[in-house]
Amino acid sequence: MMKWTWLGALGLVAVAVPLQAAAQAPAAISDEPSASEAAATGPDRPLAGMDEAQIVAFFDLMSATDELEALLAPAIATMLEPGEAVPGWRESGVDILAELGARDGGVAGNLLRDDDTAVLSVTDFSGNAAPDLPGFTSVRLRAAPPGGASQTVYASFESGVWMVLEMQPIRRGNAFCYTGLNGVTLYSREPLSAWDEGTTYLMAAMVATFDRVADREVCVVYQREGNAFASRSYLPDGRSLPYLDAESTLVRVMPAAGLSAFIRDAVPALPTPPVE
């Protein structure tokens, strides 16, 4: 899957959350919440009192801040630092659509789930999965690609919160090449107005990262690793992306029928604190 996308965002979490400038961004969007709203949502809830349109505007403003740009630019540059050109990279690996299509249920009935436990992610190569999520709140932040999505990624960085990306990659041999804006929808077990600062600015950093890599093209090829698959990342000229490959984890086939339960029940593992 688009593992490279998650890495760009995750590297920013530690520095993006405490941004003081970010905390001031909603001031132009919403008046102070009423006493009843404040009581319902508690202190330090950046989205308290906002309706859906105001929440979308909040993420737009956050993505455009100079402060966030200063944090994102070097992280993205590191993420996409090219290595050596690899001859025949487009034909390397396996045809992942053929691999999924040969299983019971075909491409639509089989997903790829990442082994990463800190960032949970599942890719639907049909773009047609429709998980049943009763009780979840959803807010669309970015429109789907023109012509619709042929691939959808479900990712969770925090318990009870999922980001859904709708994409339309280009096939180049066995490679999937990604460029352009993705559709982005947030799903949350609790209303977004109840999110605390950490969750709010974490998700804002993720959205801002996706916005900024939209004009970069990155290609992914899958290689068989036992009963799983490893992803290898390239620029469109065939140069490898060593940073992304070093951070990637294996992906495994998962029945599409299990997606709803996975989203409802799976919880990202807390990061291991550094040893002092």
C-alpha positions in Angstrom: 0.0 0.0 0.0 1.0 3.6 0.1 3.2 3.1 3.1 5.3 6.1 2.1 2.4 8.4 2.8 2.1 7.3 6.4 5.8 7.8 7.1 5.8 11.4 6.0 3.0 12.1 8.5 4.2 10.0 11.4 7.6 11.7 11.4 5.9 14.9 12.2 3.6 13.9 15.0 6.1 14.6 17.9 6.7 18.2 16.7 3.3 19.1 15.1 1.1 18.5 18.1 2.4 21.2 20.4 2.4 23.9 17.7 1.2 27.1 19.4 0.3 28.6 16.0 -1.9 25.7 15.2 -3.9 26.3 18.4 -4.7 29.8 17.2 -6.0 28.7 13.7 -9.6 28.1 14.7 -10.1 31.6 15.9 -11.1 32.9 12.5 -13.6 30.0 12.0 -15.8 29.8 15.0 -16.9 32.0 17.9 -16.2 30.8 21.5 -18.5 27.8 22.3 -21.5 28.4 24.5 -21.4 27.4 28.2 -23.4 24.3 27.4 -21.1 23.3 24.6 -18.0 23.9 26.7 -19.5 21.7 29.5 -20.3 19.0 27.0 -16.9 18.9 25.4 -14.6 19.9 28.1 -11.5 22.2 28.0 -8.9 22.2 25.3 -11.1 20.9 22.6 -10.1 22.8 19.4 -13.1 21.8 17.4 -15.7 22.4 20.1 -18.8 24.2 18.9 -17.9 23.8 15.2 -20.3 22.4 12.6 -19.0 20.2 9.7 -18.3 23.1 7.3 -16.3 24.8 10.0 -14.3 21.7 10.8 -13.4 21.4 7.1 -12.3 25.0 7.1 -10.2 24.4 10.2 -8.2 21.7 8.5 -7.8 23.9 5.4 -6.4 26.7 7.5 -4.2 24.4 9.4 -2.7 22.9 6.3 -1.8 26.3 4.9 0.0 27.6 8.0 3.7 28.7 7.6 4.5 27.0 10.9 3.4 23.6 9.7 5.1 24.1 6.4 8.4 24.7 8.2 8.0 21.4 9.9 6.8 19.4 7.0 9.2 20.5 4.3 12.4 18.9 5.7 10.5 15.7 6.8 9.1 15.2 3.2 12.5 16.0 1.7 14.1 13.2 3.9 11.3 10.9 3.1 11.7 11.2 -0.6 15.5 11.3 -0.8 16.3 9.2 -3.8 18.8 6.3 -4.0 20.2 4.5 -6.9 18.3 3.8 -10.1 17.1 0.2 -10.4 16.9 -1.3 -13.9 13.7 -3.1 -14.7 12.0 -1.9 -11.6 8.5 -1.7 -13.2 8.6 -5.4 -14.1 10.0 -6.5 -10.7 7.9 -8.0 -8.0 4.4 -9.5 -8.6 1.1 -8.4 -10.1 -0.7 -7.8 -6.9 -4.1 -7.5 -8.6 -3.6 -11.0 -10.2 -2.5 -12.3 -6.8 -5.7 -11.1 -5.1 -7.9 -11.9 -8.1 -6.9 -15.5 -8.0 -8.3 -15.9 -4.5 -11.9 -16.7 -3.5 -13.8 -13.4 -3.8 -11.4 -11.9 -6.2 -9.9 -8.4 -5.9 -13.0 -7.0 -4.2 -13.1 -9.8 -1.7 -9.5 -9.5 -0.5 -7.6 -6.6 1.1 -4.0 -6.1 2.1 -3.5 -5.4 5.8 -0.2 -4.0 7.1 1.8 -5.7 9.8 2.6 -2.3 11.4 0.9 -2.2 14.8 1.5 1.4 15.6 -0.2 2.6 12.4 -3.0 0.3 11.4 -3.8 0.3 7.7 -5.7 -1.8 5.2 -5.8 -1.3 1.4 -8.8 -2.1 -0.8 -7.6 -2.5 -4.4 -11.2 -2.4 -5.8 -12.1 0.9 -4.2 -15.5 -0.5 -3.4 -15.3 -1.6 0.2 -18.1 -0.2 2.3 -17.5 -0.9 6.0 -20.5 -0.8 8.4 -19.6 1.6 11.2 -22.7 2.3 13.3 -22.1 5.1 15.8 -19.1 6.6 14.0 -19.1 10.2 12.9 -17.7 11.0 9.5 -16.4 14.2 7.9 -15.2 14.5 4.3 -12.2 16.9 4.1 -11.1 16.4 0.5 -13.1 15.3 -2.6 -12.6 12.0 -4.2 -10.3 12.0 -7.3 -12.0 12.9 -10.6 -13.7 9.8 -12.0 -13.8 8.2 -8.6 -11.4 6.0 -6.7 -9.9 2.7 -7.8 -8.1 2.2 -4.5 -9.0 3.0 -0.9 -6.8 3.0 2.2 -8.1 2.8 5.8 -5.5 4.0 8.3 -5.7 4.5 12.1 -3.1 6.4 14.1 -5.1 6.6 17.3 -7.8 4.5 18.9 -11.3 5.2 17.6 -10.1 7.5 14.7 -9.6 6.4 11.1 -8.6 8.3 8.0 -9.9 7.0 4.7 -7.9 7.9 1.5 -9.5 7.5 -1.9 -6.9 7.2 -4.7 -6.6 6.6 -8.4 -3.1 5.3 -9.0 -1.6 4.7 -12.5 -0.3 1.3 -13.4 3.2 1.1 -14.8 4.0 -2.6 -15.3 3.6 -4.1 -11.8 4.0 -0.7 -10.2 1.2 1.5 -8.7 2.2 5.2 -9.2 0.5 7.8 -7.0 0.2 11.5 -7.7 -2.5 14.2 -7.2 -4.8 15.0 -4.4 -6.5 12.1 -2.6 -10.0 12.0 -1.3 -9.8 12.3 2.6 -12.6 11.4 5.0 -12.2 11.1 8.8 -14.2 8.5 10.8 -14.4 8.9 14.6 -16.0 6.9 17.3 -16.7 10.1 19.2 -17.8 13.5 17.6 -14.8 15.5 16.3 -15.9 18.4 18.5 -14.9 16.3 21.5 -11.3 15.6 20.2 -8.5 16.9 22.4 -5.6 18.9 21.2 -3.4 15.9 20.6 -5.8 14.1 18.4 -6.8 17.2 16.5 -3.3 18.4 15.6 -2.1 14.9 14.9 -4.8 14.5 12.2 -4.2 18.1 11.0 -0.5 17.1 10.4 -1.6 14.0 8.5 -3.9 16.0 6.2 -1.3 18.7 5.6 1.3 16.0 4.7 -1.1 14.5 2.1 -1.8 17.9 0.7 1.9 18.6 0.2 2.9 15.3 -1.4 0.1 15.6 -3.9 2.4 17.0 -6.6 5.0 14.2 -6.1 4.8 10.9 -8.0 5.8 7.8 -6.0 5.5 4.3 -7.3 5.1 1.1 -5.3 6.0 -2.5 -6.4 5.1 -5.6 -4.3 7.5 -8.5 -3.8 6.6 -11.8 -2.4 7.9 -12.6 1.1 6.7 -16.1 2.1 3.0 -15.8 2.6 3.1 -12.0 2.8 4.3 -9.1 0.5 6.9 -6.4 0.9 6.6 -3.0 -0.8 9.4 -1.3 -2.6 9.2 2.4 -3.4 10.5 4.3 -6.5 10.4 7.6 -8.1 9.0 7.5 -11.7 12.5 7.6 -13.2 13.3 4.3 -11.4 15.4 5.6 -8.5 14.7 3.8 -5.3 13.5 5.5 -2.0 15.7 3.8 0.6 14.2 5.7 3.6 10.7 4.5 2.8 11.8 0.9 2.1 13.7 0.7 5.4 10.6 1.8 7.4 8.1 -0.4 5.5 6.5 -3.5 7.0 5.0 -6.6 5.4 1.4 -6.7 4.2 -0.9 -9.7 4.3 -4.1 -10.7 2.6 -7.2 -10.1 4.7 -10.8 -11.0 3.7 -12.8 -7.9 2.9 -15.6 -9.3 5.0 -13.5 -8.6 8.1 -12.9 -4.9 7.4 -15.9 -3.6 9.5 -14.9 -5.5 12.6 -11.2 -4.6 12.1 -12.1 -0.8 12.0 -14.4 -1.1 15.0 -12.2 -3.2 17.2 -8.5 -2.8 16.3 -6.4 -0.4 18.4 -3.0 1.0 17.3 -0.2 0.1 19.7 1.3 2.9 21.7 4.8 3.9 20.6 7.6 2.4 22.8 9.2 5.2 24.8 12.9 5.8 24.1 15.3 4.3 26.6 17.2 7.0 28.5 
